[in-house]
Amino acid sequence: MTEHTNASASGAGEGAAEVRRVDAGRGVSWWTEAWPLFTKSAGIWIVMTLILIVIFIVLGFVPLLGGLAISLLVPVFVGGWMLAAHKLDAGGTVEVGDLFSGFRQKLSPLLVLGALMLAASLVIGLLAVMLGAGAMVGMMAGGAYQSGGGMMAGLGVGMLGLLLALALSLVVAMAIWFAPALVVLRNVAPVEAMKASFAACLKNAVPLLVYGVLYLVAAIVASIPFGLGWIVLMPLLMLTLYVSYKDVFGS
């Protein structure tokens, strides 16, 4: 059973996004409903996945700029995947070139999403480093004065930094999860898309938890045969994102 809520992303341009709360069991259904979409064009999805992996590997070899480019381009490729999934779901035929449809449609707002995600990651990393440095100073000072209390205090600061980084990373993940789909399929502005995505994840924490547990199991299984299972799991994961977006925000 799906419960409609009145939460919407105000000022979101042409497609204000109404958030729905769904049952916990939908966390399982997102996987089972994504599978038929995968099998309809399994070969194309796998080729798209391999191309994407190669692109990111090549960019990864570029010092500094490569990592920045990857962060900026992830929402663009995810947006392209959402467009391809929507095309197939509507009865169309998926082509390898659909991987790059995010570059042809909504490139600017998708890059803004990437920039916001990158900025958030940098802030989280900076906070973690600052708290980690403080922890090291505390532990060193505690060791210098042979103070067990000082060392414990330093360790506590370090743990606080780790927990804070994890909490903030979760917030960023929630804000970005549905955002590319909202941008390309509903024409929602980047910041409003992130707000709507966060609200949707918050309202659907239980089904997302169920979904996450199944993902962990699938990730372990996919990693067993030298990681080859990820060639199937990666495109399937993208399609579960599309299916869950439809469930939470409507077609």
Buried (B, 14 or more C-beta within 10 A) or exposed (E): EEEEEEBBBEEBBEBBBBBBBBBBEBBBBBBEBBBEBBEBBBEBBBBBBBBBEEBBEEBEEEEEEBEBBBBBBBBBBBBBBBBBBBBBBEEEEBBBEBBBBBBEBBEEBBBBBBBBBBEBBEEBEEBBEEBBEBBEEBBEBBEEEEBEEBBEBBBEBBEEBBEBBEEBBEBBBBBBBBBBBBBBBBBBBBBBBBBBBBBBBBBBEBBBEBBEEBBEEBEEEBEEEEEEBBBBBBBBBBBBBBBBBBBBBEE
